[in-house]
């Protein structure tokens, strides 16, 4: 992503779809606090196999996320 980093993507996603859950995967050992504040869940890439599906299930159990809102 030459023009955006993960934090920028999360901020833009939150702006476009405030109710959509955002799960970030990263290979970084330390993730800045500002990034963690932009997302609903963080998963280290070395743990993605054991943590990704439970994180998705957590958000799925909260009900469907509306994707019908048009983005202007």
Protein Blocks (a to p, Z undefined) as FASTA:
>chain_A
ZZbcfklmmmmmmmmmmmlccddddfbfbdcfklmmmpmbdcdfklmmmmmmmmmmmmmm
nopadfkbccZZ
